[in-house]
Amino acid sequence: MRSLELFAGGGGLGLGLDLAGFEPAAVVEWDKWCCDTIRHNQALGFPLVQNWKVHHIDANEFDYSSLGEVELVSGGPPCQPFSLGGKHRAYNDARDMFPTAVRAVRELKPAAFIFENVKGITRGAFANYFQYIQLQLSFPEVVIRKNESWLEHLARLEQQRTSGSKSGLCSTWSRAY
C-alpha cells in the first residue's frame, strides 16, 4: 500500500507506517536537518528507510499529482499555531499547515488519512477552527471559494454535514486523544 508522509520530521510516524505495511511514495519535509537525519539513516543502512524518497521542499509547493494513487496520507502539521507554549494564532499563523494537509487529501483522494498534533488544538479557543479542519477533511470536495473567509467556508461545510449528504471522503468522523 502506498502512502504520502507530509511534515515528516525525523520520520517517526513514517517508521510506524512502514512497519504496518505502507510504502511511502514520497516523504515531504522542509527542514534540512530532518531530511539529513533520514538520509543519514539511509546511509547507515537502516532497512525501513532505504526506499524512502525524501523531498526537501515546502509541502505547499509539492506536486501531489506526481504521485499517482496513494492509499494513505499522513503527517504531523506544525504544532506551534496550537501549542500552549506558542502564540495561539491558529489560522492566523503562517505555520498552520492544515490547509496544505487538506489540499493533499483533496487532490489524492486516499482511502484514509492520519494527522497528529498537540492536545492544545482541542482547546476551546480553537473549537471553531478544529471543527473547520475536521469538516474539510470529511468533505474535501467542498472547496473554499475565492474571497470566502474560513468562517464562511465553515458555515457551508456545516450545512453540507447537516444536510445528511452521503458524499464526502468520510461519512463519520472519529478521533483519538
C-alpha positions in Angstrom: 0.0 0.0 0.0 1.4 3.4 -1.0 1.4 6.4 1.3 2.4 10.0 1.4 4.2 11.3 4.5 3.9 15.1 5.0 5.7 17.2 7.6 7.8 14.1 8.2 10.2 15.5 10.8 12.8 12.8 11.5 10.5 10.1 10.2 8.9 8.6 13.4 5.3 8.4 12.1 6.6 7.1 8.8 8.6 4.3 10.5 5.4 3.1 12.2 3.5 3.2 9.0 6.3 1.3 7.2 6.1 -1.4 9.9 2.4 -1.5 9.2 3.0 -2.3 5.6 2.9 1.1 3.9 5.4 2.1 1.3 5.9 5.9 1.1 5.6 7.2 -2.4 7.1 10.4 -1.0 8.4 11.8 2.3 8.0 15.6 2.4 9.8 17.8 4.9 11.0 21.4 4.6 13.5 21.3 7.4 17.0 20.4 6.1 18.2 18.9 9.4 15.2 16.5 9.5 15.9 15.4 5.9 19.5 15.0 6.7 18.5 12.7 9.6 16.5 10.4 7.4 19.2 10.4 4.7 21.9 9.6 7.4 19.8 6.6 8.5 19.6 5.5 4.9 23.4 5.8 4.6 23.7 3.7 7.7 21.7 1.0 6.0 18.7 1.2 8.3 16.3 -1.1 6.4 13.0 0.6 6.9 14.1 3.9 5.3 16.0 2.5 2.4 13.3 3.0 -0.2 12.1 6.4 1.1 12.0 9.1 -1.5 12.8 12.2 0.7 11.8 15.5 -0.7 13.3 18.6 0.9 10.6 21.0 0.0 7.8 23.1 1.5 4.6 20.9 1.4 2.8 23.9 -0.1 5.0 23.6 -3.2 4.9 19.8 -3.6 3.2 18.5 -6.7 0.8 15.8 -5.3 -0.4 14.9 -8.8 3.1 13.4 -9.5 2.5 10.6 -7.0 -0.3 8.7 -8.7 -2.6 6.7 -6.4 -1.9 6.5 -2.7 -4.0 4.8 -0.1 -2.9 6.9 2.9 -1.9 10.5 3.6 -0.2 11.0 6.9 1.8 13.6 8.8 2.2 15.9 11.7 1.4 19.5 10.7 3.4 22.0 12.7 2.0 22.4 16.2 3.2 25.9 17.0 0.0 27.6 16.0 -1.9 25.5 18.6 0.7 24.7 21.3 0.3 26.0 24.8 3.8 27.5 24.5 3.1 29.3 21.3 1.3 32.5 20.3 -2.1 30.7 19.9 -2.7 32.2 16.4 -4.1 29.1 14.7 -5.3 30.0 11.2 -3.6 33.4 11.5 -0.2 31.7 11.9 1.8 31.3 8.7 3.0 27.9 10.1 -0.6 26.5 10.1 -0.2 23.7 7.6 -3.6 22.1 8.0 -4.8 23.8 4.7 -1.9 22.1 3.0 -2.8 18.7 4.6 -6.4 19.2 3.5 -5.3 20.0 -0.1 -3.2 16.8 -0.2 -6.2 14.8 0.9 -8.5 16.6 -1.6 -6.1 16.1 -4.5 -5.0 12.5 -3.8 -8.4 11.1 -2.5 -6.7 8.4 -0.4 -8.6 5.7 1.3 -7.5 7.1 4.7 -5.5 9.8 6.4 -3.8 10.3 9.7 -2.7 13.7 11.1 -1.3 14.1 14.5 -1.0 17.3 16.5 -0.7 18.6 20.1 -3.6 18.4 22.5 -3.8 22.2 22.5 -5.6 22.1 19.2 -8.7 20.8 21.1 -8.8 23.9 23.5 -12.0 26.0 23.4 -10.1 28.9 21.8 -9.7 26.8 18.7 -13.0 24.9 18.8 -14.4 26.5 15.6 -11.1 26.1 13.7 -10.7 22.5 14.9 -14.2 21.8 13.7 -13.3 23.5 10.4 -10.3 21.2 9.9 -12.4 18.1 10.6 -15.2 19.2 8.2 -12.7 20.0 5.5 -11.3 16.5 5.8 -14.8 15.0 5.9 -15.9 16.9 2.8 -12.8 17.8 0.9 -14.8 18.3 -2.3 -16.4 21.4 -0.7 -13.6 23.8 -1.6 -13.2 27.3 -0.2 -14.3 29.9 -2.7 -12.2 32.9 -3.9 -12.6 35.7 -1.3 -14.5 33.5 1.1 -13.4 33.6 4.7 -12.7 30.4 6.6 -15.7 31.2 8.8 -18.0 31.5 5.7 -16.5 28.2 4.4 -17.1 26.6 7.8 -20.8 27.6 7.6 -21.1 25.9 4.1 -19.3 22.8 5.4 -21.7 22.7 8.4 -24.6 23.0 6.0 -23.2 20.1 4.0 -22.8 18.0 7.1 -26.3 18.7 8.4 -28.0 18.2 5.0 -27.5 14.5 5.5 -25.3 14.2 2.4 -23.6 10.9 2.0 -20.9 12.4 -0.2 -17.6 13.3 1.2 -14.4 11.4 2.0 -15.7 10.4 5.4 -19.3 9.8 6.3 -18.4 9.7 10.0 -15.6 11.3 12.0 -13.7 9.7 14.8 -10.7 10.9 16.7 -8.5 9.7 19.5 -6.6 11.9 22.0 
